[in-house]
Amino acid sequence: MSLLDDYAAYESSARRQAAAASPPPDDRPNGRHDSDVDGFVTTTLDAEDAPIFSLDQVQFQVPSRIIALAVANDTLVLVIEGAKILRIKLQEAHNIIEADIPVNPASLRACSAFLDPTGRHLLLSTPQGESFYYYEGWDHAKPLARFRGMEVTAVGWNGAAWTMANSSTRTILLGAHDGKIYETELQPGGDARSKRSDIPVRCVGELPVRERVTGIAVEAFPQRRKQHLVLVATGTRMYQIIGAADLDSRQGDKAAVFEAMLRDGLAAPNFQEIPGMPG
């Protein structure tokens, strides 16, 4: 049974239990919910509550086993066996765009897929340290030569690029399997037919405890655009770094705008322990 089947079964069971166990509204003290009485919020659904999300079948037969998937901005991207990318606009589900990943199909057994909030930029990374970049409209992904040997495990996207008309992601942060943090900027360039992409990447920080980075987020302060909050998660810790970073000053790989901020912030890091296993 798959995880989705497990969820569907749990949802159905929770609804039945909530309907059987929850007393009518008139029987509750002063018409209040149980959570109002004992101070705890119930995790079960009342019979009249709509679920947070629901599962529906779609009429689409995936041609091969799914290796990875990502969803953003009404766009679904599937990475499937055979080194193929399927890009589907959910409002036009009949129009499926297929692209190739330039790697031996038999060797692509696992990878991570990161889709930016606009749904245009796709970053793929394998446990073997190979990375690929795909931009909407391309017929193939491009190997990222400068990313070789680095397994990307998390991406902190730049919110300033979500509403911009240009095709760049602006400055973003990448978390890696070994606890290192990198800075780069994804942009398709002028020649969509070129075989490789020479996008620069630079290491700008390293966690004091060597763990896989499982999540990374970058947020600018509303009234102070050069002041940023960076959150970095691992299997056991949540790091918080606050400092100045002028994202408009970055030029290629000559200057990394987050380097000083992360160096100072991780020298004496502010972090919260998270129960769990090391990443």
C-alpha positions as CSV (number, residue, x, y, z in Angstrom):
1,M,0.0,0.0,0.0
2,S,1.4,3.4,-1.0
3,L,1.6,6.5,1.3
4,L,-1.3,8.1,-0.6
5,D,-3.4,4.9,0.0
6,D,-2.5,5.1,3.7
7,Y,-3.6,8.7,3.8
8,A,-6.9,8.0,2.1
9,A,-7.6,5.1,4.5
10,Y,-6.6,7.3,7.5
11,E,-8.8,10.2,6.3
12,S,-11.8,7.9,5.9
13,S,-11.3,6.3,9.3
14,A,-10.8,9.7,11.0
15,R,-14.1,11.0,9.6
16,R,-16.0,8.0,10.9
17,Q,-14.5,8.3,14.3
18,A,-15.1,12.0,14.5
19,A,-18.8,11.5,13.5
20,A,-19.3,8.8,16.1
21,A,-17.4,10.3,19.0
22,S,-18.2,14.0,18.6
23,P,-21.4,15.0,20.5
24,P,-24.0,17.3,18.9
25,P,-23.2,21.0,19.2
26,D,-26.1,21.5,21.7
27,D,-24.5,19.0,24.1
28,R,-21.3,20.9,24.3
29,P,-20.9,23.4,27.2
30,N,-22.1,26.8,26.0
31,G,-21.9,25.5,22.4
32,R,-18.2,25.4,22.5
33,H,-15.9,22.9,20.9
34,D,-14.0,20.3,22.9
35,S,-10.7,22.3,22.3
36,D,-12.3,25.3,24.0
37,V,-12.9,23.3,27.2
38,D,-9.7,21.4,27.8
39,G,-7.2,23.8,26.2
40,F,-6.1,21.3,23.5
41,V,-6.8,21.4,19.8
42,T,-8.3,18.2,18.5
43,T,-6.6,16.6,15.5
44,T,-9.7,14.8,14.2
45,L,-12.1,16.2,11.7
46,D,-15.7,17.1,12.6
47,A,-18.1,15.6,10.2
48,E,-18.9,18.9,8.6
49,D,-15.3,20.0,8.2
50,A,-13.7,19.8,4.8
51,P,-10.3,18.1,4.6
52,I,-7.2,20.2,4.1
53,F,-6.6,18.4,0.8
54,S,-8.2,15.5,-1.0
55,L,-7.0,12.8,-3.4
56,D,-8.5,12.4,-6.8
57,Q,-7.6,10.0,-9.6
58,V,-6.5,11.5,-13.0
59,Q,-6.6,10.0,-16.4
60,F,-2.8,9.9,-17.0
61,Q,-0.7,6.8,-17.3
62,V,2.9,7.5,-16.3
63,P,5.0,5.8,-19.0
64,S,7.8,4.8,-16.5
65,R,8.6,4.6,-12.8
66,I,8.6,8.1,-11.2
67,I,12.0,9.0,-9.7
68,A,11.2,12.5,-8.5
69,L,8.5,15.1,-8.8
70,A,8.0,18.7,-7.9
71,V,5.0,21.1,-8.1
72,A,4.9,24.9,-8.2
73,N,2.7,27.6,-9.7
74,D,0.2,25.2,-11.2
75,T,3.0,23.2,-12.8
76,L,3.9,19.6,-12.2
77,V,7.3,18.2,-13.2
78,L,8.0,14.5,-13.2
79,V,11.4,12.9,-13.5
80,I,10.9,9.3,-14.8
81,E,13.1,6.3,-15.6
82,G,14.7,6.6,-19.0
83,A,16.2,10.0,-18.1
84,K,13.1,11.9,-19.1
85,I,11.4,15.0,-17.7
86,L,7.6,15.5,-18.1
87,R,6.4,19.0,-17.6
88,I,2.6,19.4,-17.1
89,K,0.7,22.7,-16.7
90,L,-2.2,21.5,-14.5
91,Q,-4.7,23.8,-16.3
92,E,-3.7,22.2,-19.6
93,A,-3.1,18.6,-18.4
94,H,-3.5,17.3,-21.9
95,N,-0.4,19.2,-23.1
96,I,2.6,17.3,-21.7
97,I,6.0,18.5,-22.6
98,E,8.8,16.0,-22.6
99,A,12.5,16.7,-22.3
100,D,15.7,14.6,-22.1
101,I,18.3,14.5,-19.3
102,P,21.7,14.0,-20.9
103,V,22.9,11.0,-18.9
104,N,23.0,7.3,-19.3
105,P,19.3,6.3,-18.7
106,A,20.3,3.2,-16.8
107,S,22.4,5.2,-14.4
108,L,19.6,7.6,-13.3
109,R,18.0,5.7,-10.5
110,A,17.6,8.5,-7.9
111,C,17.6,12.3,-7.9
112,S,16.2,15.3,-6.1
113,A,14.0,17.8,-8.1
114,F,13.7,21.5,-7.1
115,L,11.2,23.6,-8.9
116,D,11.2,27.4,-8.3
117,P,8.0,29.2,-7.2
118,T,7.4,30.4,-10.8
119,G,7.5,26.9,-12.2
120,R,10.1,27.9,-14.8
121,H,13.4,26.8,-13.3
122,L,14.1,23.1,-12.5
123,L,17.3,22.0,-10.7
124,L,18.1,18.2,-10.6
125,S,20.8,16.7,-8.4
126,T,21.8,13.0,-8.0
127,P,23.5,11.2,-5.1
128,Q,26.5,10.8,-7.4
129,G,27.1,14.6,-7.5
130,E,25.7,15.3,-10.9
131,S,23.4,18.3,-11.4
132,F,21.3,19.4,-14.3
133,Y,19.4,22.6,-15.1
134,Y,16.1,22.8,-17.1
135,Y,14.2,25.9,-18.1
136,E,10.7,25.9,-19.5
137,G,10.6,25.4,-23.2
138,W,13.9,23.6,-23.5
139,D,14.0,20.1,-25.2
140,H,16.7,18.9,-22.8
141,A,18.3,19.7,-19.5
142,K,21.9,20.9,-19.3
143,P,24.6,19.5,-17.1
144,L,26.0,22.0,-14.6
145,A,29.7,21.6,-14.9
146,R,30.7,23.7,-11.9
147,F,28.3,21.7,-9.6
148,R,30.1,18.4,-10.2
149,G,30.7,16.5,-7.0
150,M,28.0,18.4,-5.0
151,E,24.7,16.8,-4.1
152,V,22.1,19.5,-3.7
153,T,19.7,18.6,-1.0
154,A,17.8,21.9,-0.5
155,V,17.2,25.2,-2.3
156,G,16.4,28.6,-0.8
157,W,14.7,30.6,-3.6
158,N,14.8,34.3,-3.9
159,G,11.4,35.9,-3.4
160,A,12.4,39.0,-5.3
161,A,12.4,37.0,-8.6
162,W,8.9,35.6,-8.2
163,T,7.1,38.6,-9.8
164,M,9.9,39.7,-12.2
165,A,9.5,39.5,-15.9
166,N,13.1,38.4,-16.6
167,S,14.2,34.8,-16.7
168,S,16.7,34.7,-13.8
169,T,16.1,33.3,-10.3
170,R,18.3,36.1,-8.9
171,T,20.6,35.0,-6.1
172,I,19.7,31.7,-4.4
173,L,21.2,29.5,-1.7
174,L,21.8,25.8,-2.1
175,G,22.2,23.3,0.8
176,A,24.3,20.2,0.2
177,H,24.7,16.7,1.6
178,D,27.8,17.6,3.6
179,G,26.5,20.6,5.4
180,K,27.9,23.2,3.0
181,I,25.9,26.1,1.7
182,Y,26.4,27.5,-1.8
183,E,25.3,30.6,-3.6
184,T,24.4,30.8,-7.3
185,E,22.0,32.3,-9.8
186,L,20.1,30.2,-12.4
187,Q,19.5,31.8,-15.7
188,P,18.9,30.1,-19.1
189,G,21.3,32.3,-21.1
190,G,21.0,33.1,-24.8
191,D,21.4,29.7,-26.5
192,A,18.8,27.1,-25.5
193,R,20.5,24.6,-27.8
194,S,23.9,24.6,-26.1
195,K,24.8,21.3,-24.5
196,R,26.1,22.6,-21.2
197,S,25.5,25.4,-18.8
198,D,28.4,27.3,-17.2
199,I,26.4,28.7,-14.3
200,P,28.8,29.7,-11.5
201,V,28.5,28.4,-7.9
202,R,30.4,29.4,-4.8
203,C,30.6,27.9,-1.3
204,V,29.6,30.6,1.2
205,G,29.2,28.7,4.4
206,E,29.5,25.4,6.3
207,L,27.5,24.2,9.2
208,P,29.5,23.6,12.4
209,V,28.1,20.0,12.6
210,R,28.6,18.1,9.3
211,E,25.0,17.1,8.5
212,R,22.9,16.9,5.4
213,V,20.9,20.2,4.8
214,T,17.3,19.2,4.6
215,G,15.8,22.6,4.1
216,I,16.8,26.2,3.5
217,A,14.8,29.5,3.3
218,V,15.8,33.1,2.6
219,E,13.5,36.0,3.5
220,A,14.2,39.7,3.3
221,F,12.9,42.1,6.0
222,P,9.9,44.1,4.6
223,Q,11.2,47.6,5.4
224,R,15.0,46.8,5.1
225,R,15.6,45.0,1.8
226,K,19.3,44.4,2.5
227,Q,18.6,42.7,5.9
228,H,17.9,39.0,5.5
229,L,16.8,36.0,7.5
230,V,18.3,32.6,6.5
231,L,16.9,29.4,8.1
232,V,18.8,26.2,7.6
233,A,17.4,22.8,8.7
234,T,19.2,19.5,9.2
235,G,18.0,16.3,10.7
236,T,18.8,17.5,14.2
237,R,19.0,21.3,14.2
238,M,17.3,24.5,12.9
239,Y,19.8,27.3,12.4
240,Q,18.8,31.0,12.3
241,I,21.1,33.6,10.7
242,I,20.2,37.3,10.5
243,G,22.4,39.8,8.7
244,A,23.0,42.1,5.8
245,A,23.3,40.9,2.2
246,D,22.9,43.2,-0.8
247,L,21.5,40.8,-3.4
248,D,21.7,43.5,-6.1
249,S,25.5,43.7,-5.9
250,R,26.2,40.1,-7.0
251,Q,28.1,39.9,-10.3
252,G,28.8,36.4,-11.6
253,D,31.1,34.4,-9.3
254,K,33.3,37.3,-8.4
255,A,31.5,38.3,-5.2
256,A,29.2,36.2,-3.1
257,V,26.7,38.4,-1.3
258,F,25.8,35.9,1.5
259,E,29.4,34.9,2.3
260,A,30.1,37.5,5.1
261,M,26.7,37.1,6.6
262,L,26.9,33.3,6.8
263,R,30.5,33.3,8.0
264,D,29.7,35.6,10.9
265,G,26.3,33.9,11.7
266,L,27.7,30.4,11.7
267,A,30.8,31.3,13.8
268,A,28.6,31.3,16.9
269,P,25.4,29.9,15.5
270,N,21.9,30.4,16.9
271,F,20.1,27.1,16.6
272,Q,17.3,25.0,18.0
273,E,17.8,21.3,18.6
274,I,15.3,19.1,16.8
275,P,14.6,15.5,18.0
276,G,15.6,13.2,15.3
277,M,18.4,11.3,13.6
278,P,21.5,12.9,12.2
279,G,21.2,13.9,8.5
